[in-house]
Amino acid sequence: MMLSFFDQFMSPTYLGVPLMALALSLPWILYPAPSSRWTSNRLITLQNWGISQYTRQLFQPLNPGGHKWALMLTSLMVFLLTLNMLGLLPYTFTPTTQLSLNMGIAVVLWLATVIIGLRNQPTIALGHLLPEGTPTLLIPVLIIIETISLFIRPIALGVRLTANLTAGHLLIQLIATASFTLFPLMPAVSILTMALLFLLTLLEVAVAMIQAYVFVLLLSLYLQENV
């Protein structure tokens, strides 16, 4: 039976039981747990250094009130980065290619930033819907436009992550299939296609890292507007 290129994005099941929860929880096992010793090994030291550098860069422009989100957003960054990178391995499933998962994360966190802004500084939060100095005739139109742009933010977060990862996986599968098919017919062309596939895989590794960073960075910018 011929399989579709989109079968790789189907949620895995075993005996009718969905394995999405297992795919989301198992990657955490790959990270070493900090020990109670005074000195750590090189892997834990490198991991702590990378997380501290990322946290410092992400939360430096934020007010002290936004630093309470450091643990949540840093954990989200590590979570997305791990899922994106593991999804590039053969015979693996990438949960972040599911729009439902990405939208669930994006909508909840975006809504939390909006609620915090409305609770702590309602005047400033509502003032974002109407720029200062707007002509009277344009006030209703601008309020509608700004409201629509506000509600589009979580949709853009989820769709951006899903589309970039899905397009990369499809392109890798298409080029790999072409290289495998062309090898008996035109070996030289097939080898060139394999070289292109290798370069594309390196590009997808960069895309997986960048998309996880951009997702959390945009959430931090939304948080910055409301704290």
C-alpha positions in Angstrom: 0.0 0.0 0.0 1.4 3.4 -1.0 1.7 5.7 1.9 1.0 9.4 1.7 3.6 12.1 2.4 1.3 13.4 5.2 1.2 10.1 7.1 4.3 11.1 9.0 2.2 13.9 10.7 -0.5 11.5 12.0 -0.7 11.2 15.7 0.9 7.8 16.7 -1.4 5.1 18.2 -0.7 1.6 19.6 -3.7 -0.8 19.8 -6.0 2.2 19.4 -4.4 4.1 22.3 -3.0 7.6 21.4 0.7 8.0 22.2 0.8 11.8 22.1 1.2 12.0 25.9 4.1 9.6 25.7 5.7 11.6 22.9 5.5 14.8 24.9 6.8 13.3 28.2 9.7 11.0 27.2 12.1 13.7 25.8 12.5 15.1 29.3 14.4 11.9 30.2 17.2 12.9 27.9 18.2 15.9 30.1 20.5 15.1 33.0 19.2 16.1 36.4 21.3 18.4 38.6 23.1 16.6 41.4 23.6 17.8 45.0 27.3 17.7 44.7 29.3 20.9 44.7 30.9 20.2 41.3 28.9 19.0 38.3 30.0 17.1 35.2 30.7 18.9 31.9 27.3 18.1 30.4 25.3 19.6 33.3 27.7 22.6 33.4 27.2 23.2 29.7 23.4 22.8 30.1 23.2 25.2 33.0 25.4 27.8 31.1 23.2 27.6 28.0 20.0 28.0 30.0 21.4 30.9 32.0 22.7 32.7 28.9 19.3 32.3 27.1 17.3 33.4 30.2 19.5 36.5 30.6 19.1 37.5 27.0 15.4 36.9 26.9 14.5 38.7 30.2 17.0 41.6 30.1 14.6 44.0 28.5 11.6 43.0 30.7 10.6 44.8 33.9 11.2 42.9 37.2 7.5 41.9 37.2 8.0 39.8 34.1 10.9 37.9 35.6 8.4 35.6 37.4 7.8 34.0 34.0 11.5 33.1 33.6 11.0 29.4 34.7 7.9 28.9 32.5 9.3 30.5 29.3 12.7 28.9 29.7 11.1 25.5 30.2 8.9 26.1 27.2 11.9 26.9 25.1 13.8 23.8 26.1 10.6 21.7 25.5 10.0 23.1 22.0 13.6 22.8 21.1 13.8 19.2 22.2 10.7 18.2 20.3 11.8 20.0 17.1 15.3 18.4 17.2 14.1 14.9 17.9 11.6 15.2 15.1 14.4 15.3 12.6 15.6 11.8 13.5 14.3 9.0 11.3 11.2 7.1 12.3 10.2 9.7 14.9 7.1 11.7 15.4 7.2 15.5 15.8 4.4 16.7 18.1 5.0 20.3 17.2 3.8 19.7 13.7 0.3 19.3 15.2 -1.6 22.6 15.0 -3.8 21.7 17.9 -0.8 21.4 20.2 0.8 24.6 19.1 -2.4 26.5 19.3 -3.2 25.1 22.7 0.2 26.4 24.0 0.0 29.8 22.2 -3.6 30.6 23.1 -3.2 29.8 26.8 0.0 31.8 27.3 -1.1 34.7 25.1 -4.4 34.9 27.1 -2.4 34.9 30.3 -0.4 37.9 29.2 -3.5 39.8 28.2 -5.3 39.0 31.5 -2.2 40.1 33.5 -2.2 43.4 31.6 -5.9 44.0 32.1 -5.5 43.3 35.8 -2.4 45.2 36.6 -2.7 48.2 34.3 -6.1 48.2 32.5 -5.7 51.8 31.2 -2.4 51.1 29.4 -3.6 47.7 28.2 -6.7 49.2 26.6 -4.7 52.2 25.4 -2.8 49.9 23.0 -6.0 49.6 21.0 -6.0 53.3 20.2 -2.7 55.1 19.4 -2.3 58.6 20.8 -3.2 61.5 18.4 -5.6 59.5 16.3 -8.1 61.6 14.3 -11.7 61.3 15.5 -13.0 59.8 12.3 -10.5 57.0 12.4 -11.0 56.0 16.0 -13.7 53.2 15.3 -11.7 51.8 12.4 -8.4 51.7 14.3 -10.0 50.1 17.4 -11.4 47.3 15.2 -8.0 46.9 13.4 -6.0 46.8 16.6 -8.5 44.3 18.2 -8.3 42.0 15.2 -4.5 42.2 15.3 -4.5 41.4 19.0 -6.6 38.3 18.5 -4.5 37.2 15.5 -1.3 37.0 17.6 -1.9 33.4 19.1 -3.0 32.2 15.6 0.2 33.5 14.1 2.3 31.9 16.9 0.8 28.5 16.3 0.5 28.6 12.5 4.1 29.8 12.1 5.6 27.0 14.2 3.4 24.4 12.5 3.9 25.6 8.9 7.7 25.9 9.2 8.2 22.5 10.7 5.7 20.8 8.4 7.2 22.3 5.2 10.7 21.3 6.2 9.7 17.7 6.9 7.8 17.4 3.7 10.7 18.9 1.7 13.2 16.4 3.3 10.9 13.5 2.5 10.4 14.6 -1.1 14.1 15.0 -1.8 14.9 11.7 0.0 12.3 9.9 -2.1 13.7 11.5 -5.3 17.2 10.5 -4.4 16.2 6.9 -3.7 14.2 6.6 -6.9 16.9 8.2 -9.1 19.8 6.1 -7.8 19.3 3.0 -10.1 18.6 5.3 -13.1 21.0 8.2 -12.7 23.5 7.7 -10.0 25.3 11.0 -10.5 22.0 13.0 -10.2 21.1 10.9 -7.1 24.4 11.7 -5.4 23.9 15.4 -6.1 20.4 15.1 -4.6 21.8 13.5 -1.5 24.2 16.4 -1.1 21.3 18.7 -1.4 19.4 16.6 1.2 22.4 16.9 3.6 22.4 20.7 3.2 18.7 20.9 3.7 18.9 18.8 6.9 21.4 21.2 8.3 19.0 24.1 7.4 16.2 22.2 9.1 18.3 21.9 12.3 18.7 25.7 12.3 15.0 26.2 11.6 14.1 23.9 14.5 16.2 25.9 16.8 15.1 29.3 15.5 11.4 28.5 15.5 11.5 27.5 19.2 13.4 30.7 20.0 11.1 32.9 18.0 8.0 31.3 19.6 9.2 32.1 23.2 10.6 35.5 22.1 7.3 36.7 20.8 5.6 35.6 24.0 8.1 37.6 26.0 7.4 40.6 23.8 3.7 40.2 24.5 4.4 39.9 28.2 6.6 43.1 28.0 3.6 45.1 26.8 1.5 44.0 29.8 3.8 44.2 32.8 
